[in-house]
């Protein structure tokens, strides 16, 4: 891999056709991360684990085909996740996907990836994605845990209210300079609460208290 940096994006998968190849724990992780995207998912796997099978029962927007994957299964997909431990198969799938100009992610197999999945912190209206360019996914998980301590689940409603405040200010304060001043005061309050912690010990204490 070159030293070039990845370009971070958030994809809108609502009503998009997404294929997941594989039925084990890795495939399950992808299904969990895709569930709230609104994507129309097809899962194809010769074998499906009990955990994955159980999760699928509560998943409305999914088609399951319990058989070997065929290259034609990749046709007309918006996005593909190859969640298998077979590098040879991943390479074959990527070769075909590239011909069809479809992005594919071969999980834990960087040479066969057109994009990498990020480790995500999801706090209501706020999503933070962390990536290591596919080099060390474990580091992403550590950083995600640290951010989850700083931004506890109890603050989801607070963030939603802040978004509502901004929208209301846009409607009620027509003077852009005055509105900008108020919003800066709101942002300063957020900075003071979350990003002026004195030490790692205080960070850990904050996580335990919440």
C-alpha positions as CSV (number, residue, x, y, z in Angstrom):
1,X,0.0,0.0,0.0
2,X,1.2,3.5,-0.8
3,X,1.5,6.3,1.8
4,X,-1.6,8.0,0.4
5,X,-4.4,8.8,2.8
6,X,-7.9,7.4,2.6
7,X,-10.7,9.8,1.9
8,X,-13.3,9.5,4.7
9,X,-17.0,9.4,3.6
10,X,-20.3,8.4,5.1
11,X,-22.4,6.5,2.5
12,X,-26.1,6.8,2.2
13,X,-27.2,3.1,1.8
14,X,-31.0,3.7,2.2
15,X,-32.8,1.4,-0.4
16,X,-29.4,0.4,-1.8
17,X,-28.7,-3.2,-2.8
18,X,-25.9,-4.6,-0.5
19,X,-24.5,-8.1,-0.7
20,X,-22.8,-9.8,2.3
21,X,-20.9,-13.1,1.5
22,X,-20.4,-15.4,4.4
23,X,-22.4,-16.6,7.4
24,X,-20.0,-16.6,10.4
25,X,-19.2,-14.1,13.1
26,X,-17.6,-11.6,10.7
27,X,-20.7,-11.6,8.6
28,X,-22.8,-11.1,11.7
29,X,-20.7,-8.0,12.6
30,X,-21.4,-6.5,9.2
31,X,-25.1,-7.2,9.4
32,X,-25.2,-5.5,12.8
33,X,-23.5,-2.4,11.4
34,X,-25.7,-2.4,8.3
35,X,-29.0,-2.8,10.1
36,X,-29.9,0.8,10.7
37,X,-28.7,2.0,7.2
38,X,-31.9,1.2,5.4
39,X,-30.0,-1.0,2.9
40,X,-31.7,-3.9,1.1
41,X,-29.3,-6.8,2.1
42,X,-28.7,-10.1,0.5
43,X,-26.7,-12.7,2.5
44,X,-25.3,-15.6,0.7
45,X,-23.4,-18.4,2.5
46,X,-23.1,-22.2,2.3
47,X,-23.1,-22.4,6.1
48,X,-24.7,-19.9,8.5
49,X,-23.7,-19.9,12.2
50,X,-26.4,-20.2,14.9
51,X,-25.7,-16.7,16.1
52,X,-26.1,-15.2,12.6
53,X,-29.2,-17.3,12.0
54,X,-30.8,-16.1,15.2
55,X,-30.0,-12.4,14.4
56,X,-31.5,-12.7,10.9
57,X,-34.8,-13.6,12.5
58,X,-35.3,-10.1,13.7
59,X,-33.9,-8.5,10.5
60,X,-36.7,-7.4,8.2
61,X,-34.8,-6.1,5.2
62,X,-32.7,-9.2,4.3
63,X,-32.8,-12.0,1.7
64,X,-30.9,-15.2,2.7
65,X,-29.6,-17.7,0.2
66,X,-27.9,-20.7,1.8
67,X,-25.6,-21.9,-1.0
68,X,-22.3,-21.3,-2.6
69,X,-21.6,-17.8,-4.0
70,X,-21.5,-17.4,-7.7
71,X,-20.0,-14.5,-9.6
72,X,-23.3,-13.5,-11.1
73,X,-24.6,-12.9,-7.6
74,X,-22.5,-9.8,-7.6
75,X,-24.3,-8.2,-10.6
76,X,-26.1,-4.9,-10.0
77,X,-25.0,-4.6,-6.4
78,X,-24.3,-1.1,-4.9
79,X,-21.8,-2.5,-2.4
80,X,-20.3,-5.9,-1.5
81,X,-18.9,-7.3,1.8
82,X,-16.9,-10.5,1.4
83,X,-17.0,-11.7,5.0
84,X,-15.1,-15.0,4.4
85,X,-11.8,-16.4,5.5
86,X,-10.9,-17.6,2.0
87,X,-8.4,-15.2,0.4
88,X,-8.6,-17.0,-2.9
89,X,-12.4,-16.6,-3.0
90,X,-12.1,-12.9,-1.9
91,X,-9.6,-12.3,-4.8
92,X,-12.0,-13.9,-7.3
93,X,-14.9,-11.8,-6.0
94,X,-12.9,-8.6,-6.2
95,X,-11.7,-9.3,-9.7
96,X,-15.3,-9.8,-10.9
97,X,-16.6,-6.8,-8.8
98,X,-13.9,-4.6,-10.4
99,X,-15.0,-5.6,-13.9
100,X,-18.5,-4.5,-12.9
101,X,-17.2,-1.3,-11.2
102,X,-18.7,-2.3,-7.8
103,X,-16.9,-1.5,-4.6
104,X,-16.0,-4.5,-2.5
105,X,-14.7,-5.0,1.0
106,X,-13.0,-8.2,1.9
107,X,-13.0,-8.3,5.7
108,X,-9.5,-8.5,7.2
109,X,-8.0,-8.9,3.7
110,X,-6.7,-5.4,2.8
111,X,-5.2,-6.4,-0.6
112,X,-8.7,-7.3,-1.8
113,X,-10.5,-4.2,-0.5
114,X,-11.7,-1.1,-2.4
115,X,-12.6,0.5,0.9
116,X,-12.3,-0.2,4.6
117,X,-15.0,-0.3,7.2
118,X,-14.4,2.1,10.1
119,X,-14.8,1.6,13.8
120,X,-17.8,3.7,14.7
121,X,-19.0,5.6,17.7
122,X,-22.7,6.1,17.4
123,X,-24.3,8.7,19.8
124,X,-27.7,9.5,18.5
125,X,-27.4,12.2,15.8
126,X,-23.5,12.0,16.0
127,X,-21.4,9.3,14.3
128,X,-17.6,9.3,14.6
129,X,-15.7,6.9,12.3
130,X,-12.1,5.8,13.1
131,X,-9.8,4.1,10.5
132,X,-6.2,2.8,10.5
133,X,-6.1,2.4,6.7
134,X,-6.7,-1.3,7.2
135,X,-3.3,-1.6,9.0
136,X,-4.3,-2.3,12.6
137,X,-8.1,-2.5,13.3
138,X,-7.5,-3.2,17.0
139,X,-6.2,0.4,17.5
140,X,-9.5,1.7,16.1
141,X,-11.4,-0.3,18.7
142,X,-9.3,1.1,21.5
143,X,-9.9,4.7,20.4
144,X,-13.6,3.9,20.0
145,X,-13.8,2.8,23.6
146,X,-12.0,6.0,24.8
147,X,-14.5,8.1,22.9
148,X,-17.4,6.1,24.3
149,X,-16.2,7.1,27.8
150,X,-16.0,10.7,26.8
151,X,-19.4,10.6,25.1
152,X,-21.6,8.4,27.3
153,X,-24.9,7.0,26.0
154,X,-26.8,9.3,28.5
155,X,-25.8,12.2,26.3
156,X,-27.6,11.1,23.2
157,X,-30.7,13.1,24.1
158,X,-28.6,16.1,24.9
159,X,-27.0,16.1,21.4
160,X,-30.4,15.7,19.8
161,X,-31.6,18.7,21.7
162,X,-28.6,20.7,20.6
163,X,-29.4,19.9,17.0
164,X,-32.9,21.1,17.7
165,X,-31.6,24.3,19.3
166,X,-29.5,25.1,16.2
167,X,-32.5,24.6,13.9
168,X,-34.7,26.8,16.1
169,X,-32.0,29.5,16.2
170,X,-31.9,29.5,12.4
171,X,-35.6,30.1,12.3
172,X,-35.8,32.7,15.1
173,X,-32.5,34.7,14.8
174,X,-32.3,36.2,11.3
175,X,-29.1,38.2,12.0
176,X,-26.4,35.7,11.0
177,X,-23.7,37.4,13.2
178,X,-25.9,37.3,16.3
179,X,-26.9,33.6,15.5
180,X,-23.2,32.7,15.1
181,X,-22.4,34.3,18.5
182,X,-25.0,32.2,20.2
183,X,-23.9,29.0,18.5
184,X,-20.3,29.7,19.5
185,X,-21.3,29.9,23.1
186,X,-23.1,26.6,22.8
187,X,-20.0,25.0,21.3
188,X,-17.8,26.5,24.0
189,X,-20.0,24.8,26.6
190,X,-19.5,21.5,24.9
191,X,-15.7,21.9,24.7
192,X,-15.6,22.8,28.4
193,X,-17.6,19.7,29.3
194,X,-15.8,17.1,27.2
195,X,-12.4,18.3,26.1
196,X,-10.8,19.9,29.0
197,X,-10.3,16.8,31.2
198,X,-7.2,17.2,33.3
199,X,-5.8,13.7,33.1
200,X,-6.4,10.1,31.9
201,X,-7.4,9.3,35.5
202,X,-10.2,11.9,35.4
203,X,-11.3,10.4,32.0
204,X,-11.5,6.9,33.5
205,X,-13.3,8.2,36.5
206,X,-15.8,10.0,34.3
207,X,-16.5,6.7,32.5
208,X,-17.1,4.8,35.8
209,X,-19.4,7.5,37.1
210,X,-21.6,7.4,34.0
